[in-house]
């Protein structure tokens, strides 16, 4: 199975830039929301404000259709008033050594601060419980190598130094280190094991859900 192009995130003192290559057929706002992990409404606002570009040219239409190979970028500025603070939030640390920590993130917890979720995040919690964290992810994401959605519970690996961060990121990029999800399904699955390989996109009527769609993206 061909792996989809993974977005590249570049950090600066002013914010972060998401760079991704389109597969073709996607709306700009849907593609960028999927690439950066922010809400579609927030991404749409950034596009209208002129923070997105396609092949180096500014694009302010959220519904612009992308072509295969389009180089898409989105700049997300750091909130001027954001102050990242350690918070005494209970954490389930299932493993820890001098390089990494593995946290069992509960459902409902956001991984890192973002507009609308400036406090109470996993980052705020790990800053309290773990003093040494990698800085590669940027000022607002110390130790964060990967993320899982707010409403998803599960294990997330935290890098305690930059060497560990680089190693983990490389392993995830090459799929040497993988992630397995357990999901509840509705229906009767006839086989005990197998592979479901189908394109996934936003549900046509319930925008909070994802569904198999012929115009979806390779998962």
PyMOL commands that set and color helices and strands:
alter all, ss='L'
color gray80, all
select helices_A, chain A and resi 28-36+40-48+122-129+162-173
alter helices_A, ss='H'
color red, helices_A
select strands_A, chain A and resi 8-12+15-21+52-54+57-58+71-77+93-96+100-105+154-159+200-202+210-212
alter strands_A, ss='S'
color yellow, strands_A
deselect
rebuild
show_as cartoon
